[in-house]
Amino acid sequence: MDAALHLAPRVEWAGRVVECVRAGLGDKDFSRLIEGISDILTDLADEAEPVSVR
């Protein structure tokens, strides 16, 4: 494996978890899950306190 493509063990593990979830839900429900997570992250980002600029 190319050293540039080597991922940290936690990242590889997370990728395997995502693939298992996708396999369990199927493509349609997995896509809905990802869209829901994206919406939640967008809402959280919108609610975040602005960072002070000095």
N, C-alpha and C positions, 0 to 999 in steps of 0.2 A: 504494500500500500504506500502511496506517495505520502511523504511526511507532511506536505502542505494540506493534504486532505484528512489527516488523522484528527479525530475529534476527542475531546476529553471524555473520560469514562462516564461522567454524569450526563453529558450531552448524548452519547450513544445510548445510554439507558433510557433517557427521556424520549429519544426517537423510537425506541422499541415499544415503549408504553403507548405512544401516540398511534403507532401501527396496530397495536392490539385493540385499542379503543375503536379505531377505524374499522377493523375487521369485525368487531362485535356489533357496531352500530350500522354498518353499511355506508355506502358513499353519501346517500341523500341525508340521512340523519347526522352523519359526521359533519357534513357541510353546514347544516343548521346549527350544530353545536359550535363550530368555529365562528360562524356569523354572530351567534349570541355572545361568545367570549369577546369578540371584537367590539361589539356594541357596549359591553360592560367596561372594557378598557377605555373606550372613547369617552364614556360618561365619567369615569374616574379621572381621566386627564382633564376634562372640562371643569371638574370640580376642584382640581388641585389648586393650592394657593400659588399665586404668582411669585416667581423668584425675584428678589430685590436686585436691582442693577445698580452697581456703585460706579 
